[in-house]
Amino acid sequence: MDARQGIGGTLTGVDIRAEIGRLRDERNAVILAHYYQTPDIQDIADFVGDSLDLSRKAAETDAEVIAFCGVKFMAEVAKILSPEKIVVLPDLAAGCSLEDSCPPDKFRAFREAHPDHIALTYINCSAAVKALSDIIVTSSSAEKILSQIPMHQKIIFAPDKHLGGYLARKTGRDMLLWPGVCIVHEAFSETELIKLKALHPGAPVLAHPECPAHILDHADHIGSTSSILAEAKASPAQTIIIATEPHIMHQMEKAVPEKTFIGAPGADGNCNCNICPYMALNTMEKLYVALRDLEPRIEIDEETRIAAKKSLDRMLAMASASVGMGDLGAARVTGD
């Protein structure tokens, strides 16, 4: 196997890190890595972060190529915001259980069955579903955006029922929830978490709102990946339990190496079921090949891209509080 052939295992005779660096320069590329990527990919990336922040940072660069080490919907957001750039994903099969749970045709039919509802849609969905939505939200912006929507306005929240349920409980909003889940956050065991807390009394639990309610009930802090990372750094606790995909702990350990971080357990107490199998599809070898061949590329037809960008732009405007729902209008209700 040589550098021009396979992508599995180790590429014989090739210094992967050096070759990725060379290709990054040759291609005028920027490498993005989500917090859930393996440490080797995080360490070689130009930017490490959550999905939307990464896409926005890439859009601000003069890079001609974006190599997005994450999952497909994240790379699609990068393409929506930077249509002039080539966007590659190391493994096109790197999907998302939330995206898979919400096929565009079924979402369209669901919307048509509830014409008096607007669609508040979590960013973990396909570009086609974003195009069918009114406002996109992230886990960090959802509550602020909800606060700008009149109480009388009926809302569909998709595709994550756990995030939607958390927001409904926190804000008192009655939303129609799409029944999707993240397989990573669904895998955490309440029983095993209670046992872990007993072993580490005083250790706070930091949890992502994609977790089911019975996990969030034990959390001391609930927030997005960036929020969890910030809390891990700021917390005075020396031992912290993390209830999200465990690769985020790499950034925590780099930032505060004197602290101990423990991943929340799955059903048997020590399984790897909380590692995202989709994120794990990306490897250094596949990143090398993607930069070498500029494949596989993310392509979105322009009509879908423009419609999806509209819902993303609404989110960005409302998250910055520059406009409210009164300025945007209830898009699906008013026909906007």
N, C-alpha and C positions, 0 to 999 in steps of 0.2 A: 504494500500500500504506500503510495507516495502522495506528495502534496497536491497533485492534480486529480486524485482519485477519491477515496472514501472520506466520510465525515464522522464515522463512529470511532470510538477509542482514541488512540494517540496517533497523530500523523507522523510517520517515521521520518526522522531526520529534519524535522521542522521545529523551530523555536516559535511556538504558537503566539506567545505574547509579543515577541519581536515582529513577527509577520503581521499580526493584527495592527500593531503600531505603524508599520510601514504602509499597509494598505489604507489605514485611516488617513495618513498624510497624502498618499497618492490620490485617493478618491475625494479628498476634502470632505471627510465624513465626521459626524459626531456620533458617539456611542452612548446610548441611554440604557440604564439598568434600573429596573424596578427593585424595591426593597426585598422582594421575594425571590430574586435571583440568587444563584450560588455565590459564595464569597469571591471566587476567582473572577467571575464576570463583573461583580460590583467593583472590584479593585482596579479593573482595566477601563471602566467606563469614564466618560467625561462628566456625566451627571448621574447621580443616584437619587431616586426620589419616588413620589407617587405618580400615577399615570398622567394626570392633567398637567401637573407642574413640569414634568419632563417634556411634554409636547410643547408647552409654552416656551420653555427655555431653548429648545431646539429651533423653534420658529424665529427666535431672536438672533440666532447665529447666522453666519454667512456660509455655513456648510451646505454642500450640494447633495449630500447623502446623509440620511438618518438611519442608523442601525439600531433598531429598538429591541432590546432584550427584555421582553415582557410577554404579553399575550396579544392575540390578534386585535381585540377591540382597542387596546392601547395604541398599537401601531396605526390603526385606522384614524384615531384622533389626531395623531401626528400628521397624517396625510391630509385630513380635513383642514388643519390649521396651516399646513405648508404644502399646498398642492403642486408648487413648482419644484419641490425637492423629491428625489428618489427615496422611498422609504422601504427598507428591507427588514424582514423578521427572520431570525435564524432558522426557525422551524415553523412552517405555515400551519402545522397541526396544533400549535400552542393556542388552544382555545380557552373557554371559560364556561363553567357549568351554569353560571347565571345567564350568559349569552345564549347557551344552548337551550335553556329553559323557555326562552321567549322568541320563537321564530317570527319573522316579520309578518307572514300571512295570518298567523293566529292573533298576533297583536293588533293588526289592522281590523280584523273581525271583532275583536274585543272592544276596540275603540268605537267601532260603528254601532255596537250593541249598547253603548253608553254615551250617546252624543252630547249629554249635558255635563260630562266630566272633561276636565283637562288632564293631560298626561304629564305627570312629574316623573321623569325616568332617570334611574340611577345610571351613571356613566358606564357601568359594566354591562354593556349591551352592544349589539352590532350597529354599524353606521346606518343600516336600513331602518332599524328600530328608532334610532335617534332622529331620523328624518320623519318618522311618523309621530314624534313626540312634540310637546309644546315647550317644555323646559327640562334641560338636563340638570342633574344635581350630582355632587360628590358627597361623600360621607361628612366632609367638613363644612360644606355650604348648605346642605339640605335644610337644616333648621332655620337658618336666616332667610332662605328663600320662602319657606313655608310661612314665615311670619308676615310676609308681604302679600300673601294671597288671601283675599277676603274669606271670612269664616263660612259664608254661605256657598262659596264655590265648591262644587263637588270635584274630587280628585281621584284619579287612578294613580297608584304608585307601583312602578314596575322596575326591574323584575325581582328584586330581593324582598321577600316577605318579612324577613327578620329585621332588616334595616327599616322597612316601612312600619313594622310593628313597634319598633323602638321609638321612632319618630312620633307615631300616633300616641303612644303612652306618655311621651315627654311633653308633647304640645297640646294634647287633647283633641287633635284632629281626627275625624272619622274618615279614613281613606279606604278605597277599594283596592285591595292588595293582590298583585299578580303572585302566583304561588311558586316563585323561584327561590333557590337557595344556593349558597356557596358550599361545595362539598368539603372544603377545608374547614370552615368554621362550624359546619354542621357536625363534624366528627368529634368535637370536644366532648368529654364525658363529665357531667356534673359530679357524679360519685367520685371519680378519680381526682377531680379538681378539689373537692372537699378534703380528700385524703392528703393531697399535696399541701393545701393550706395548713392542715394540722401539723405536717412535718416542718413547716416554715412559718410559725406564728409571727404575725406582724408583717409578713411579706405582702405588699399590695398586689392586686391583680389588675393588669392593664389589658383591656379587651376592645376588639373591633366591633362596631355595631352590626356587622354581618353575623355575629354569633347569635344563637337562639336565646330567648329570654331567660331560660333557666341557667345559662352561663353568665349573662349580663347581670343577673341578680347578685352574683358574687363579686362583681367587679368594683374596684375602687376608682377606676378611671375608664371612661368609654370614649373612644375617639378614632379618628382616621389613622392611617399608618404614620403620617407626619406628627400627629398629635401624640400618639403613643410613644414615638421616639423622643419627642420633646419632654414628655412627662418622665420617661425613663432617665433622662439626663438630669432633670430638675429634682426628682424625688430624693429625699434624704435617706430612703431605705437602701440598705446594702444588698438585699436579696429581693428580686422582683419577678413575679410570674407573668408571662406574656401569653395572652390568648389571641394570637393571630399566627399567620404563617411564620415559622421559626427563623427563616433566613434574615428577617429584619434584625435579629439579635446580633448579627455581624456588625452592623453600624453602631449598635449600643455598646458592644464590647470594645470597639475602636474608640468611641467617644469617652466612655467611663470604664476603663479596664479594671478598676478596683471593685466594681460591683459584680454580683452574680445574677445572671438571668436564666430563668428556667421556663421552658415552654410548657404551656398547659397540656395535659395528657389526653390521649384518646381513650377508647373503650377499655383497652387492656393495661393502661397505665404507662406503656412505653412504646407504643407502635409509632410508625412513621406516617400515620394516616393524616397528620396535620401538615405534611409537606405537599404543596400544590403539584399534582402530576403534570399539569400543563406548563407551568413555569419551568419544571425540571427538564422539559424537552429541549430547551435551549442549552447549548454547550459552547465551550470555547472553540471547539473544532467547527461547529456549525456557524458560529459568528465569523470565523476566518473565511469559510467558504462563501458566506453571504456577502462579505466585503469584496472577496475576490471576483465573484461572478455577478454581483449586484442582483442576486436572486436568493430566495423568492421575494418578489416585490408586492407591495400593497397597492392595489388599484381600486378606485372608487369612481363610478360614473358621476359626471358633473352635476346632474340633477339631484342625485342623492346627496352628494357632498354639500351642495348649497343648502339643501333643506336641513341636513344634519347640523351644519354650521350655524344656522339660524337658531336652533334650540340651544346649542352651546353658547352662542353669543348672549342669549337671554339669561342663561345662568351666570355668565361672567358679569353682566351688567347688574343683575340683582344681587349677586354676591358682594359686589363693590358698593351696593346701595346707591348707585347712580340713578337707578330707575326702580319703580315698584310695579306691582301687578296692574295698577291703574294705567300706567303708561303703556304696558305691553298689551293689555287686553287679554281676555280668555280666548286664545287663538282658535281653538276648535269650536267654541261656542259662538264667537262672533263671525267666524269665517275668515279671519285674518290669515 
